[in-house]
């Protein structure tokens, strides 16, 4: 998959795809349905399968509270889209210029002049342009004028109702990773590089791989049964484990992170990229009377996680 970040001075060979447009945060089953529709459109017009998204996420640009909300970072999103067969990923820079474009200017300047898209696919609730003033009907009108096809994809629902990134965030906030997974069609994952921590886990007999969750929507703080993919290096593979997500009240820490203990693993993971899949929520964060009580609880957590993960592929 080719990632295009400079859409102004781009290689002419990257123009002319059939692309779905949206933020695709989480790449849930609704997003996947849109991608499948786009795949068919791309085949019909003999064009590469593309995704047009925005970096940073528009919500980050407009929400000055800087509250973390993303289900996945740009790297994780790109990895998932590549697995789904996307050939061109257009990460259009979201800035004041883009935010100020009228719907017509967006269709002309971005879709037509810069990317030269042959066909676009959007969800039924898609809005675009300054003030989100552009509708899907407007997009169809501009497509007819400017020479690109338009397909409007329906909203996807499951037993719980409409599938959305917001509903997935709510499930994670409530500590319901399996409900989130049903909407995602895959386990919710935290991906990133292993960073150096305080190495307290090593002293307790539970060495952990520490990862930042900065910028990501925080799942309910506590301990989870997890599946861990080591993405590269000599230890590449999949491991069962237990992860603690939160602020570590036992030690008075405040910056939330993800600390993962990989079962039956020995080795150095510093700098290695991991993908940690949340399977089940085990318990909330607790502050213990002492280290012995903490270790006893960690023993119980790992035993429970092993039992759960024995039935998870």
C-alpha positions in Angstrom: 0.0 0.0 0.0 1.3 3.5 -0.9 0.7 6.3 1.7 0.3 9.8 0.2 0.7 12.6 2.7 1.6 15.5 0.3 -1.5 15.8 -1.8 -0.4 19.0 -3.4 2.9 17.9 -4.9 2.0 14.3 -5.4 3.3 11.8 -7.9 0.9 11.8 -10.9 0.9 8.0 -10.7 -1.0 8.3 -7.4 -3.9 10.1 -8.9 -7.1 8.5 -10.3 -8.1 6.0 -7.6 -11.6 5.1 -6.5 -11.6 6.1 -2.9 -13.8 5.9 0.2 -13.7 9.2 2.2 -13.9 9.4 6.0 -12.0 9.2 9.2 -12.2 5.4 9.5 -11.3 5.5 13.3 -11.3 1.9 14.4 -12.2 0.5 10.9 -15.3 -1.1 12.3 -17.8 -3.3 10.3 -19.5 -0.2 8.9 -16.1 1.1 7.6 -15.3 -2.4 6.2 -18.7 -2.4 4.3 -17.8 1.0 2.8 -14.4 -0.4 1.7 -16.0 -3.4 0.1 -18.4 -1.1 -1.9 -15.3 0.9 -2.9 -13.5 -2.2 -4.0 -16.3 -3.0 -6.4 -16.4 0.5 -7.7 -12.7 0.5 -8.2 -13.0 -2.7 -10.3 -15.8 -1.2 -12.4 -13.7 1.8 -13.3 -10.4 0.0 -13.5 -8.8 2.1 -10.7 -6.8 1.4 -7.6 -8.6 0.9 -4.3 -8.1 4.0 -2.2 -9.0 5.6 1.1 -9.0 9.3 1.6 -8.7 10.3 5.3 -7.4 13.2 7.3 -4.4 13.8 9.6 -4.8 15.0 12.2 -8.3 13.9 12.8 -10.7 16.9 12.2 -12.0 16.5 15.7 -8.5 17.1 17.1 -8.4 20.3 15.1 -11.7 21.7 16.3 -11.8 20.4 19.9 -9.4 22.6 21.8 -9.8 20.6 25.0 -7.3 18.1 23.6 -9.3 15.2 25.1 -8.0 11.9 23.8 -10.6 10.1 21.7 -9.0 8.2 18.8 -9.4 4.4 18.7 -6.2 4.0 16.7 -3.3 6.1 15.7 -2.3 6.7 12.1 0.2 3.9 12.0 -2.3 1.3 13.3 -5.0 2.6 10.9 -2.6 2.2 7.9 -1.6 -1.3 9.0 -5.3 -2.4 9.2 -6.2 -0.8 5.8 -3.3 -2.5 4.2 -4.5 -5.9 5.5 -7.9 -5.1 3.9 -6.3 -4.6 0.5 -6.2 -0.9 0.2 -3.7 0.2 -2.5 -3.6 4.0 -2.0 -4.0 5.8 1.4 -4.4 9.5 1.0 -3.7 11.2 4.4 -4.9 14.7 3.5 -3.5 17.3 5.9 -6.3 18.8 7.9 -5.5 22.5 8.6 -7.1 25.9 8.5 -7.0 26.0 4.7 -8.9 22.7 4.4 -11.3 23.6 7.2 -12.2 26.8 5.4 -13.1 25.3 2.0 -16.7 25.5 0.9 -18.2 22.1 -0.1 -17.8 23.0 -3.8 -14.2 24.0 -3.3 -13.5 20.8 -1.5 -14.9 18.8 -4.3 -13.0 20.8 -6.9 -9.7 21.5 -5.2 -9.2 18.2 -3.3 -11.2 15.4 -4.9 -10.8 16.6 -8.5 -7.7 18.8 -8.9 -5.4 17.3 -6.4 -6.4 13.6 -6.2 -8.1 13.2 -9.5 -10.4 10.6 -8.1 -12.5 8.6 -10.5 -15.1 7.5 -8.0 -15.8 8.3 -4.3 -17.8 6.3 -1.7 -19.1 7.9 1.5 -21.5 6.9 4.3 -25.1 8.1 4.3 -24.3 10.6 7.1 -21.3 12.1 5.4 -20.9 15.9 5.6 -18.1 18.0 4.2 -16.8 21.5 3.6 -16.8 24.5 5.9 -19.2 24.1 8.8 -20.0 20.6 7.5 -22.4 22.3 5.1 -22.1 19.8 2.2 -24.4 16.9 2.0 -24.3 13.6 0.1 -26.8 15.1 -2.4 -24.3 18.0 -2.9 -21.5 15.5 -3.5 -23.5 13.7 -6.1 -24.2 17.0 -7.9 -20.5 18.0 -7.9 -19.5 14.6 -9.1 -21.8 14.9 -12.1 -20.4 18.3 -12.9 -16.7 17.5 -12.2 -16.5 14.0 -13.6 -16.3 11.6 -10.7 -18.8 8.9 -9.7 -20.4 8.9 -6.3 -21.8 6.0 -4.2 -23.7 6.5 -0.9 -23.2 3.6 1.4 -25.9 2.7 3.9 -25.5 2.9 7.7 -24.6 -0.6 9.1 -26.3 -1.9 12.3 -26.0 -4.9 14.5 -28.2 -6.3 17.3 -27.2 -3.3 19.5 -28.1 -0.7 16.9 -26.1 1.5 14.6 -22.4 0.7 14.5 -20.2 3.8 15.1 -16.8 4.8 16.5 -18.8 6.6 19.3 -20.5 3.3 20.3 -17.2 1.5 20.3 -15.7 4.2 22.5 -18.6 3.8 24.9 -18.1 0.0 25.1 -14.4 0.4 25.9 -15.2 3.1 28.5 -17.5 0.6 30.2 -15.0 -2.2 30.1 -16.8 -4.2 27.4 -14.0 -5.1 24.9 -16.0 -8.1 23.5 -18.9 -5.7 22.6 -16.4 -3.4 21.0 -15.0 -6.4 19.0 -18.4 -7.3 17.7 -18.7 -3.8 16.1 -15.1 -3.8 15.0 -15.0 -7.4 13.6 -11.6 -7.6 15.3 -10.2 -7.1 18.8 -9.6 -3.6 19.8 -5.8 -3.1 19.8 -3.3 -0.7 21.3 -0.3 -0.5 19.1 3.0 1.2 19.5 6.6 1.0 20.5 7.7 -0.5 23.9 9.1 2.4 26.0 11.4 2.2 29.1 9.5 2.3 32.4 10.5 2.2 36.0 11.2 -1.6 35.8 9.2 -2.3 38.9 7.5 -5.3 37.3 10.8 -7.0 36.8 11.5 -6.7 40.6 8.1 -8.2 41.3 8.6 -11.2 39.0 6.3 -9.7 36.3 8.4 -7.8 33.8 6.1 -5.7 31.6 6.3 -4.1 28.2 5.2 -0.5 28.6 3.4 1.5 25.9 2.1 5.0 25.8 -1.7 5.5 25.2 -1.3 9.3 24.7 -3.8 10.5 22.1 -5.9 7.3 22.3 -9.3 6.9 23.8 -8.6 5.3 27.2 -10.4 2.0 27.8 -11.7 1.5 31.3 -8.7 1.5 33.6 -7.9 -1.9 35.1 -6.5 -5.3 34.2 -7.2 -7.2 30.9 -6.6 -10.6 29.4 -4.8 -9.8 26.2 -3.3 -11.3 23.0 -0.1 -9.7 22.1 1.5 -9.6 18.6 5.2 -8.8 18.5 5.3 -7.2 15.1 9.0 -7.5 14.2 12.4 -8.7 15.4 13.7 -12.0 16.8 10.6 -12.4 19.1 8.0 -11.9 16.3 4.9 -13.8 17.0 1.7 -13.9 19.1 1.7 -14.4 22.9 -1.0 -14.6 25.6 -0.7 -12.1 28.4 -2.3 -9.8 31.0 -2.2 -6.0 30.7 -2.8 -3.2 33.2 -4.1 0.1 31.7 -4.2 3.1 33.9 -2.3 5.4 36.2 -0.7 2.9 38.6 -2.3 4.1 41.9 0.0 1.7 43.9 3.0 3.9 43.0 1.4 7.3 42.8 1.8 7.7 39.0 -0.5 9.9 37.0 0.3 9.5 33.3 -1.9 6.6 31.9 -0.1 3.9 30.0 -0.4 0.2 29.1 1.8 -2.3 30.9 1.7 -5.8 29.4 3.1 -9.1 30.9 3.6 -11.7 28.2 3.2 -15.2 29.4 6.0 -17.7 28.9 8.3 -15.0 27.3 11.9 -14.2 27.9 13.7 -11.4 26.0 14.2 -7.7 25.5 11.3 -5.8 23.8 12.5 -2.2 24.2 11.8 -0.3 21.0 9.9 -3.2 19.5 6.4 -2.5 18.2 3.6 -4.4 19.8 -0.1 -4.8 19.0 -2.0 -5.6 22.3 -5.6 -6.9 21.7 -8.0 -6.4 24.6 -10.0 -9.6 25.1 -11.7 -9.4 28.6 -11.8 -6.9 31.4 -10.7 -8.6 34.7 -10.8 -6.0 37.4 -10.4 -2.3 38.1 -7.2 -0.7 39.2 -6.6 -1.1 43.0 -4.2 0.2 45.6 -2.9 -2.6 47.8 -1.6 -2.5 51.3 1.8 -3.8 50.2 3.8 -5.5 47.5 3.0 -9.0 48.8 -0.7 -8.3 48.4 -0.1 -6.9 44.9 1.9 -10.0 43.8 -0.8 -12.3 45.1 -3.4 -10.4 43.0 -1.1 -10.4 40.0 -0.8 -14.2 40.3 -4.6 -14.5 40.4 -5.0 -12.1 37.4 -2.6 -14.1 35.3 -4.3 -17.4 36.2 -7.7 -16.0 35.3 -6.3 -14.5 32.0 -4.7 -17.9 31.0 -8.1 -19.6 31.6 -9.9 -17.1 29.4 -7.3 -17.0 26.6 -7.2 -20.8 26.4 -10.5 -20.5 24.4 -9.5 -17.5 22.3 -7.8 -17.9 18.9 
